[in-house]
């Protein structure tokens, strides 16, 4: 038996650790060790793990950050992802690697890949393939080693598999849901949110945020009726997405399934900073717009020897793959027997990770939405067409109406044609559309602010204990195909010390009733004048309740106050 490697090191991004103020995810490295253990043991290859001190390893991340002259913070971690780590080899627990060493890593940073490559070692960088709508999950892998690359290419997943699964999903959602999102008259663009901390968000050694890409996103939004934001399903905090709602007037939010959204006939593009959904969008024939250039996939940030990502199945951990990658001659030892091994279990990755990131066989398609009828009051209760208008941030019926959930809720209501030409002759006179929303807050300290077309709506009226009515008017523009209202929910007592004596309930409110009517003539109207209703987020006085939800709003308000 001849072999190219004498030892194997399992590694991950160990700079992403508590020493830099970040949560470390040890499960991925442990998975690699267990997944490859049998094959490596049978090949007689010793294996070790590169881990930070916080996980019982030898790598002193804090000392390494100091040697790099970087702060031990998330911002420092982002810069370390593209730093030159070669001078650190063999210091403070940092492995020296070297020829004859194979590093099997999970989500290796560009800096780590360069460090391994310059030492003369080989690496196999592995992740879950971003196309996660297939029946079973796959890996994707890349390497700086030509022999390993050849072994990967020999096991590459056929591209047609992804096209076929996407077609099957589109057929399923077409049969079990609406063909379009919200209303077929709407041209819709999608923006997909991401986790707040993600290697794919680092560009130029800096962690990027939606606020960094408002200009190109606004330009995309101008080409559609609605820019619909789909938050990441595992990221509950929405403050990172708040600048989008503040800066772009035609924004709505949705909780619909990502693949159902990509299947919608009226969706014209998918955008994100760098979400893996952009890779998937191609198979649903939707144009994709990545708004940043992620360092992890930028050729100029990677070793010149680095291959592209290659999709492979779970057989990556099989004996025959490892034997080929490690240079085992077919004519010696067990080399002739490895080809007869049975196929690897197709569910191996699914069972290990226990999640599908959005693919759920029980998920139905897009909700059918009823068009609003003017002058008709709508109650929010089971069976009412109004329940289909709850697009994001709602937890169902609470006995009185639709209960909000989280810091932001959104209502999208398809409207009938509102232009003067569409009205009966008897109504061909100056008119306005009046909207009245009745709701109840769950506590005295709950603050609810509503926004329409990028402007905060005043005009709340007290109608009883914790009961409010929001009344406003809007022009009956021919181009307005739907009514989109965003509700920002916060607890005004939190931060003031008022909730320390008792366990405060999470802030929320119950949406009870919606009434849209036509007001004609020039008589007295109940809504505030338009000039007062058009206050922008940035012109609002600082409100403690909003500070925790829209931090950027408060910062801009404070800046305005300081300039007067």
N, C-alpha and C positions, 0 to 999 in steps of 0.2 A: 504494500500500500504506500503510495506517495501522497504527500499532502502539502498544501501551500501554506497552511496556518498551523501554528503551534499552541495558540490560546485564543479564547473568545472572551470579549468584555461586553456585558450588557449595560447599556447607558440610556439616559433620557436627558432632558434639559434640566440638569441639576442646578443651574443658576436660578431657575424659577422655584425658589424655596423661601421658607420663613426668614432667612437671613436678608432677603430683599423685600420683605413685607408681602410675600405672595404665598398662596396655598400650594403645597407640593402634592402632586398626584402620583403616589408610589405604585398604584395598581397596574399601570401600563408596563412598567419595567418588570414587575413581578410576573405579569402575564407572559412577557417574552421569555423569561427564565424558565417558567414551567412549560411553555409551548415548545421550546427547542431542546429541552433537557434530555429527552429520550434519544433523539437523533445524535446529539453531540456526545452523549455518554457512550453510545454504541460505536461512535467513531473514535473514541478515546481522546477527545479534545477537552482539556480542562477549561472551566468557565469561571468568571468572577463578575462582580457587579460594581459599577461606579456610582456611588451614592453620596449625598451630602451628609454632614454631621447630624443634621436634624433627623435623619432616617437611619442612624446607626452606621453610616458610612465614614469614609476618611476625608472626604473633600470639604475643606474649610472655605465655604463660599464667601464669608465675610472677609477673610484674608485675601482671597483672590480678587474681590471687588476693590479692595484697598490697593493691591498691586496694579490693577487696571486704572486706578485713579477715578473710579466711578462711585457714585453715591449708592449706598445699600437700600435702594428704593425701587419701586416698579419702573420708574423712568431709567434708573441705572441698569436694571435687567434688560430693558429694551435696547439700550446701547451695547450691552454685553453680547447681544445676539449677533452682532456683526463686528465685534472687536477681534483683534489679533490675539489669540490665546496661546500661540506657540511659545512665547517666553515663560508661560506658566507651567509647562510640561514638567512633571516630577516634583512640583512644589505644592505644599499645603494640601497634599492628598490628591492633587490632579494627576491622572494617569499619564504616563509618558508614551503609551502606545508603541509604535515602531513596526518595522517589517516583521511579517509572520503573525501579526495580530489582526483578528477580525472583530470589528465593533458592530454589534447588532443593536440598533438604537430605535427608539420611538420618538418621533418628532424632533430629530436633531436640528439644532439651529445652524445657520450658515457658518457661524464662528466655529462651532464644534466640527462641522464637516471639513472646514479648511485645516483645523488643527490636526485632525486624523490623517487627512490626505498628505499634508506636509511632512508628517512623521514617517511616511512610507507604509502606513497601515491601510487596510481596506475597511469599508463600512457598508452596511446594509441598513438603510433607513426605512422604517416601516410605519404605516398608518392605516386607518380604515379608509377605503376608497370613498371619495366624496359622492359617488353615484350610489345612493343608499335606497333607491326605490326598487331594487331587484328583489327577487324572492328570498335570496340569502345575501348577506353582506360579503364583501370581498376586501382583500388588502390592496394597497398600492405600495410599491417599493421603488427605491432608487439606490444607486450605488456608484462608487468611483472605480469599480473593478470590472474590467471587460469580461472576465470569465463568469462572474456572478450575473452581470447584465445578460449574457447569452443564456444562462440558465433561467433567468426570469422571462426573457422573451419567448423561450420555448414553452412556457406555461402561461403565456399571456391570455387573459380573458378576451374572447372574441368581441369586437365592438358591436356586432349585431345583437348580442345579448342585451345590451343596454337599450338599444332602439326598440327591441321587441317588448321588453318589460314596460317601457314608457308608453308604448302603444296600447298595451293591455290596461294600464292604469287609466289612460284617457278614455278608453271604452267603458271602463267601470264607472268613472265619475260622470260620464255622459248619461249613463243609464240610471244613476242613483243621485242625481242632483241637477241644479240649474246649469244651463249652458254658459251663462255669463255671471260675472260678479256684480252684485247689486242690481244693475239694470242694463239690458243689452244696448241701450242708447249711449251708454257711457264709454269713452275711451279711457282705459285704465293702465297705469304703470305701477309696478310693485317695487317697494324698497324693503329688503330683508335685513333685520337687525341681527346682531351677533353678541356673543358673550363679551363682557367688559374686558376680560383678560384673555387674549388669544394670540398665539404666535403669528397668525395670519394677519393681524392688525398692525404689525410693525413694518414701517416703511421709512427707510433712511435712518434707522436706529431710533425711531420715535413711535410711540403708540398713537395711532390715529383714531379720531372720533368723528361721528356724523357732522359735528360743527365744523370740521376741517374741510368738508366737501359740499357745503351748502350751495356754492355758486354752480358747479356742474349739475348738482341735483335739481336746483331750481330751473335750470335750462331744460332738463329732461321733463320736469313737471309741466312746463309751459306747453308741451306738445300733447298733453292729455287732459281730460276733464278732471280726473282725480289721480293723485299720487297716494297709493294705499300702502301704509306701513304695516308690515308683519313682524312683530317683535320675536326675538329668539324664544323658543318654547321653554328653555331652561334658564332664562335670564329674567327674573322678576322685576329688577330695577329698570325703570324707563327714563330716568333723568338724562341718560346719554342720548336718547332719541328726541328729547324735548325741543332742542333747537330747530328741528325740522318743522314741527308744528308752529313754532314761533315765526319762522322765516318764510314759509311757503304756505300761501293761503288755501290752496286746493288740496289739503291733506285730509285723509281719512285713515282709520285704523281697522284692522281685521284680526280675528282669531281663527279664521278658516285654515284648513289643512294646506300646507305648502304645495303639495302635488295637485290638489284640487284647484288651487289658484293658478298654477302653471297650465292647467288644462282648460282654463276659461277662455272662451272665444274672444272676449273683449279686452283681454290683457295684451298690451302691445310691447311691453318690455319688462325685464327684471333687472333691478339695480341693487347694489350693495357695496360696502367698502371692499370686501373680499370673501364673502360667504361662499361656502361650497355649493350652495343652491345655484350659483351662477354656472357652475360646471353642469349641473343637472338641467338647467333651463334649455340648453341646446337640444336635448332629446325630446323636449316638448315643443320645439320649434319656436322658441321665444328669444328675441335678441337679448343679450346679457351685457351689462355695463358694470365693469369693476372700476370703482372710483378711486382706488389707490393701487400702487404697485408694491405688492407685498415683498419684503426682502427674502422671505423663505423660498420664493419661486423665481426671483429675479436672476437671470443668468449671470449678471455682473457681480452678484453677491456670492455666487456658489463656485466651488472648484471647477476648473475647465473640464475635468475628467468626470464630472457628475452627469449621470444619465437623466433622462426624463422620468416622470412617474410611470410605472408599469403596473397595470391592474393584474392581480393574480388571486387565485383562490386560496383556500385554507391549506392546500398541499404544500405551501411554503415551508411548513414545519416537518415535511416528510423526510424519510431517510434518503430517498433518491435525490431530492433537491440539495440537501446539505452535503451529500457525498460529491455531487457534481460541483457545487460551489467551492468545496474545500479541496478539490483536485484529486479525488479518489479515482485511481485507474480502474477501468471496467474489468480488466483481466485479472485482478488480484483480490485476495481476501474476500470480503462479502460483496464486492462490487458487482458481480454477476447476478446476485440474488435480489438486489434492491429494486430492479425493474418489475419484479413480480408482486410487489406489495399491493394490497388492495387500495382502492381510492380512499382519500381522506374524507371523513364525514362532512357532508355539505353544510350541516348546521353548526359546525364547530365554532365559527366566529359569533354567530347569533347567540349561542348558548353561553359563550364566555362574557359577552358584553351586555346581554339582557336588555337591549334597547335598539330601536330602529330609527331614531331621530326623525320621526314624522310619518313613517309608513305604518299604518295600523289597519288591519283588515276590517275592523269594525267601523272605521270612519266613513261617514256618508259624504256625498258631494256637497257642492255649494247650496246654501239655503235659497229657496224660492222666495222672492220678495214681492209683496203686493204694492201696487201704486196707491199713494195716498189720495183720498177723495176730499176736496175742499169742503169746509163747513161741517164735516163729520168728526165728532169727538172720538178719540181712540183711547181705550184703557189698556194697560199693560198687564195682561193675565193670560193663562194658558188658553190656546185656541184663538186668540186675537191676532189679526194680521200684524199688529204693531210689534209683536214679539220677534218677528223676522227682521226688524230694523235695528236690533241690538247687535252691533257689529264687533264690539270689543269691550272687555272690562265689565262683564255682567255675570252674575252667579245664579240666575234663574228667578223664579217667582217666590216671594216671601209672604204671601197671603194678602198683600195690599198692592203690590206692583213688582216691577223688575228691580232687583237689588244689585247695586254696583259692587264691584270687587277690584281692589287695588287703587292705585293713585290716578288712573285715567280711564275714562269710559267714553265710548263713541256711539253716536246714533246716526245712521244713514237712512234717509227716507226718500224713496223715489217719488218725484213730483209729477203732476200732470203738466201739460203745456201751460205756461203762465203769461205768454206774450199777449198784447192787446188784440192781435189779429185772431187769436184763438178764442176770444171771449164773445158771448152773444152781443148783438147790436145794442141791447139795453144797457150793457155794462161797458160800452166803449166811451169811458170817461176816466179822468184821473183816478187811479186806484193803487192800493198797496196791499201786500200780503202780511197779515198779522199772525204771529205764532205765539201760542201760549203753552207752557209746559208746567205741569204741577208735580211737585216732588216733596218728599219728606226726608230730612236728614236723620241719621240714627243717633245723634247726640248733639247737645247744644254747641259743643266745640267744633263740630264738623263744618268745614268751609267748602262750598261748592261754587266753582267759577266756570262759566260756560264761554265758549269761543266759537265764533262763526266767521269764516273767511279771514282767519288770522287776526281777528279783533275780539277783545273781551266784551261780553255783553253785559251791560248794566240792566236795571229795570226789575230786580228781584223784589217781590212783595211778600210780606208776612201775612199768611192767611190762617194761622193757627199755631199751636205749640209744635215747633220744629217743622212746620209746613211752610212751603214757599211756592210762589208762582213766578216763573220767568216769562216776561212778555216783551216782545220786540217786533219790529217791522222790517221788511226788506222789499227791495224793488222787484217787481215781477218780470225779471229779465228773461228773454226768450232762450238764452243759453243755459239757464239754470235747470238742470235735469234732476237734481236731487238736493235735499237739505242735509247738510253734514254739521252736526254739533258735537264738539268735544267738551267733556266735563272733566275738570281738574279737581280732585278731592284731596283734602288735607285736614289735619287736626290742629286747630289754632292753639290748643292748650299744651301740646307737646313742645318742649323746649322752654316753657314758661314755669315749669315746676308744678303745674296744676294736676298732673297725672301721676305724681309720685306716691300718693296715699292709696291709690286704688289701681287695679289693673284696668287700664282704659281699653274700651272697645276699639277695634280698627275703624278708622273713619270710613263712612260710606253713606249712601242715600238710596232711597227707593223712588224710582220713576213711576208715577201713577197715571198721568194722563197727558195726551198731546192733542191740541186743537189748532188747525191751520184754517184761516178764513180770509175772505177777500173784503177789504175795506175800501169803499168808494167815496168820492166827493172830497171836500176839503174841510169837513167838520173836525171836531175835537177827536183826537185819537188817544188811545191809552198808552201807547208805547212811547219811550223817550225819543227825542228828535235824532235823526241820523248822525248828526255831528257828534253828539254825546256818545253814540253807540260805537263809534269807530276808534275807540282808544286802543292803541297797539300795546302789545305786551311790554315793549321797552319803555312805554310812557306811563305805566302804572306806578303808583306809589308802592314802596316795598311792603309786602304783607307777610307776616311770619308764617302763615299757613302755606303760602306759595313757595317759601324759601327752600323747603325740603323737597318740593316737587320739581320746580323749574328754577334751578340755581342760576342759570344764565339770565333768566328774567330779572331776578333780584339784583344781580351784579350790574346789569345795564341800568336798572332803575336807580341804584345807588350812585352810579356814575353820572346820571343825569342830574340827580339832586345836588351832587357836589359841584356842578358846573354853574349853578345859579347863584 
